[in-house]
Amino acid sequence: MNVVSNTSPLIFLSKIEALELLDVCFDSITIPIAVESELKELALPSYIQRQAVSELGSYYVKGAIGNLHIGELEAMVLAQEIKADYVLLDDLGARKKAIRQGLNVMGTLGVLKLANAKKIISKNQTTAYYDALVNQHGLYLSAKILSLLKASLI
């Protein structure tokens, strides 16, 4: 599976020291240049590829900036351009827009759930990651959704 990531999944996975899950869960991980710029001092591993959106894609992004950030928009455009299997987005508004554009969306929690389903991380470790993201690192998630996610783990 090939994915394009926005900034927040990379930051959140880095905060819980689980960025390497991207490399074991996906065949390729690509980020647009705007995401690389937003990451600032976060050192990215070599398995994360950087790629600029096309000139046409860049014009679309400039015209679409409003409620969404440039990184989110570039991630969506790049996912379409390279025909990625998923675009990694956490923001609800960005996720809704990506779905309307026909993209498959996964967020930070989805990456963790996938790693659990592939038996890369245990149910207990996945639950600990979920709790750390919500309680320590500012990922917003309702208690009901968090409970449902935990119940779905293997």
Buried (B, 14 or more C-beta within 10 A) or exposed (E): EBBBBBBBBBBBBBBBEBBEBBBEBBEBBBBBBBBBEBBEEEEBEEEBEEBBBBEEBBEBBEEBEEEBBBBBBBBBBBBBBBEBBBBBBBBEEBBEBBEEEEBEBBBBBBBBBBBBBEEBBEEEBBBEBBEBBBEEBEBEBEEEEBEEBEEEBE
